[in-house]
Every structure is written in C-alpha cells, then in structure tokens.
C-alpha cells in the first residue's frame, strides 16, 4: 500500500514553503525580516483560506446542513454522556 499526496498534504507543504521563503528572503536580502514574513505569511493565509472555503473538506454543501445525533458522536468527542 503506497502513500500518495493529497490536496491537503500539498496545502501544508505550500504553507511551510511560503513561511520558510519569507524567512529566507528576510535573512538573505535587504528586505526587512518582518516585512518578508508578513508578506509571505499572507500568501500562506491564502492557501489556508482556499483549503477551507474554496475546496473544503466536504463532498457536497448539503453535508454541512445535516445534524448529527449524540449517539453518532464518539464518546471522546461528545460534550454529553451517551445514553448507554
């Protein structure tokens, strides 16, 4: 069973690369470190926003409207005791 890269794996790589590039640009050029990290940090925020809102982790928008019964939530995540 081989591992393949998925969309969210690539998003994580892009976030790390943009922040790392911000530090590299700030360290290796005359651009102030704060400016380069903030500038490329905004690009990483754009990657995050795209992953959450444009290509979200749901199959259909209708998935967001379905309510989940307390019985379907695992005990570890449930804020209330299960009826068992």
N, C-alpha and C positions, 0 to 999 in steps of 0.2 A: 504494500500500500504506500504509494508515493505521496509526498506532500506537494500541493500546488498553491501558488499565490492567488489570493482572492482580492477583491476590490479593497476591503478594509485593511488588509496587510499592506497594500500599496499606499493607502492613505497614511498609515503610521510611518512608513518609510519617507513619504513626502514631508510630513510634519517634522520628523527628525532632521531630514536633509535641509529643509529651509531654515530651521533654527541653527543648525551647525554651520550653514553657509553664512548666516548672519554674524556668528562669532568669528568666522574666518575672515570675512570682509572687514569687520571692525578691527581685527587684530593685524591684518596684513596690509591694509591700505590707510589712507589719511581720513577715511570716513570714521567719525566717532563711533565707538562700540555701541553706545546707547541707541544711536540713530539706526545703525545697521540691524541690530537685534530687533528693534521695534518695527522697522520696515519689513523685514523678512518674517517677523512674528505675525504681522498682519496677513501675510500670504499663508502662513500655517493656519490661521483662523479661517481663512477662506477655504482651505482643504477640509477643515472640521465642519464648517457650515455646509459644504457640498455633501459631505458624507452623512450628515444628519438630516438635512432638509430637502436636498435635491434627489439624492439616491439613498433614501432612508432604509433602515434595516427591516422593512415590512414588505410583504408580497403585494398587497393591494391596499389602497387607502381605507377600504372597508374594514381591514384588520384593526384599525385604530378605534373603531366605534364599538367593537364587541366588548361586553363586560365579562369579567372573569369571576366565577363563583369562588367563594372562600375555600371550598373543597378542592378546587383545582390548583390552588397555590401551595407550593411545598411548605412544610412546617417551618423550615428555616427562615423563609421569607415572609411568612404570614404575620401580620400585626396582631391577630387574634388567635385564640386557641381553636383548633379544628374540632368538629363535633364528635370525633372518635373518642 
